[in-house]
């Protein structure tokens, strides 16, 4: 009659060699949660920051009053998908026709106008190339219900639909400037 081998001994013999050599490690997600758990305090260990530094004061006080005190003149209007598509398409069509008209007009030598060399509209993206200045790109962002502008002068901007006393328009609410899409393009082009 064969002798019975204990199951623990049998499983130890059958395990792959690397499992016998390497210690058992915790699950990666558990390890990451444990090593990156943050408390209410700073992510910087306090013993590494000198007590007289301005960073220490800011970290201990957590004074966010500068951010909270900025009041907006406008607030974004919530849009459903069909309204957003209608407004953004109308805006891009209007911009396209205005910029094409502007591109056809040749600037006089005494005027300060830029020379628009190319205006292209494809797949919801409006691209405007200005000689010697760069390329402006205006496009839709349906998930955010926004219009985005990439400008070589003012950089990237996001515009939300805002209804005010003049009606509705696309306004950039970030950075404290609250400038309209049309106003900014008119100023830069």
C-alpha positions in Angstrom: 0.0 0.0 0.0 1.5 3.3 -1.0 2.2 5.8 1.7 0.3 9.1 1.7 2.2 12.2 1.1 1.1 15.3 2.9 -0.6 17.8 0.5 1.5 20.7 1.8 4.7 18.8 0.9 3.3 17.8 -2.5 2.2 21.3 -3.4 5.7 22.6 -2.4 7.3 20.1 -4.7 5.1 20.9 -7.6 5.3 24.8 -7.5 7.5 26.4 -10.0 11.0 27.0 -8.9 10.7 30.8 -9.0 7.9 30.7 -6.5 10.1 28.7 -4.1 12.9 31.2 -4.4 11.1 34.5 -4.4 9.2 35.6 -1.4 5.4 36.1 -1.8 4.7 39.7 -2.6 1.4 41.5 -1.9 -0.9 42.3 -4.8 0.4 45.3 -6.8 -2.7 47.4 -6.2 -2.6 46.8 -2.5 1.1 47.8 -2.4 0.5 50.9 -4.4 -2.4 51.9 -2.2 -0.4 51.4 0.9 2.7 53.2 -0.3 0.9 56.2 -1.8 -1.9 56.7 0.8 -2.0 60.4 1.6 -3.1 61.9 4.8 -4.6 65.4 5.2 -1.1 66.8 5.4 1.5 67.5 2.7 2.9 65.0 0.2 6.3 66.3 1.2 7.7 64.9 4.4 7.7 67.7 7.0 11.1 66.7 8.3 12.6 67.6 4.9 11.2 71.2 4.8 13.0 73.8 6.9 10.7 75.3 9.5 11.3 78.9 8.4 10.6 78.4 4.7 7.6 80.0 2.9 6.6 76.5 1.7 6.1 75.4 5.3 3.8 78.3 6.0 1.8 77.6 2.9 1.5 73.9 3.6 0.5 74.3 7.2 -2.0 77.1 6.6 -3.5 75.7 3.3 -4.6 79.2 2.4 -6.5 79.0 -0.9 -8.2 82.4 -0.5 -6.5 83.7 -3.6 -8.3 81.1 -5.8 -11.6 81.3 -4.0 -11.8 85.1 -4.1 -11.8 85.3 -7.9 -15.4 85.8 -9.0 -16.5 85.1 -12.5 -18.7 87.5 -14.4 -20.1 84.6 -16.6 -21.0 81.0 -15.9 -21.2 78.3 -18.6 -24.6 77.4 -19.8 -25.4 73.6 -19.7 -26.1 72.4 -23.3 -27.6 69.2 -24.5 -25.9 67.4 -27.4 -28.1 68.6 -30.2 -28.0 72.2 -29.0 -24.2 72.0 -28.7 -23.9 70.6 -32.2 -26.1 73.3 -33.7 -24.3 76.1 -31.9 -20.8 74.9 -32.6 -21.5 74.1 -36.3 -23.1 77.6 -36.8 -20.1 79.2 -35.1 -17.6 77.3 -37.3 -19.6 78.1 -40.4 -19.7 81.8 -39.6 -16.0 81.9 -38.8 -15.2 80.0 -42.0 -17.1 82.4 -44.2 -15.7 85.5 -42.4 -12.1 84.3 -42.6 -12.5 83.3 -46.3 -13.8 86.8 -47.1 -10.9 88.2 -45.1 -8.4 86.0 -47.0 -9.7 87.3 -50.4 -9.1 90.9 -49.4 -5.5 91.9 -50.1 -4.2 94.2 -47.4 -2.8 97.6 -48.5 0.8 98.4 -47.6 -0.2 101.1 -45.1 -2.6 98.8 -43.3 -1.5 96.7 -40.3 -3.5 93.6 -41.4 -1.9 90.2 -41.7 -2.0 88.1 -44.9 -4.1 85.0 -44.4 -2.6 82.4 -46.8 -4.9 79.4 -46.1 -8.3 78.8 -44.5 -9.4 75.1 -44.4 -12.4 73.4 -42.7 -12.4 69.7 -42.4 -14.1 67.2 -40.0 -15.1 70.0 -37.5 -11.6 71.5 -37.5 -11.0 75.1 -38.8 -7.4 75.8 -39.7 -6.2 79.4 -40.5 -2.6 80.0 -41.6 -1.3 83.6 -41.4 1.9 84.4 -43.3 4.8 85.1 -40.9 2.7 84.6 -37.7 1.6 80.9 -37.6 -1.4 78.7 -37.6 -4.7 79.0 -35.7 -6.9 76.0 -35.1 -10.5 76.1 -33.9 -12.3 72.9 -33.2 -15.2 71.3 -31.4 -14.9 69.3 -28.2 -18.2 67.5 -27.9 -17.5 65.6 -24.7 -16.8 68.8 -22.9 -19.4 70.9 -24.8 -16.6 73.4 -25.6 -14.8 75.0 -28.5 -11.1 75.0 -28.4 -8.6 77.4 -30.0 -4.9 76.9 -30.5 -3.2 80.2 -31.2 0.5 81.0 -31.8 -0.1 84.3 -30.0 -2.3 83.5 -27.0 -1.8 79.7 -26.8 -4.4 77.1 -26.2 -7.8 78.2 -24.9 -11.2 76.5 -24.1 -14.4 78.3 -24.7 -17.8 77.6 -23.0 -21.2 78.7 -24.2 -22.4 81.6 -22.1 -25.8 83.3 -22.3 -25.6 87.0 -21.2 -27.5 90.2 -21.8 -26.3 90.3 -25.4 -27.4 86.7 -26.2 -25.1 83.7 -26.3 -21.4 83.5 -27.2 -18.4 81.4 -26.7 -16.3 82.8 -23.8 -13.0 81.6 -22.3 -13.6 81.4 -18.6 -10.1 80.3 -17.6 -7.2 82.5 -16.8 -9.3 85.4 -15.5 -9.6 87.1 -18.9 -13.1 86.0 -19.9 -12.6 86.9 -23.5 -14.9 85.8 -26.4 -13.8 83.5 -29.2 -14.8 86.1 -31.9 -13.1 89.0 -30.0 -9.9 87.1 -29.6 -9.7 86.0 -33.2 -10.5 89.6 -34.4 -7.8 91.0 -32.2 -5.1 88.4 -33.2 -6.0 88.3 -36.9 
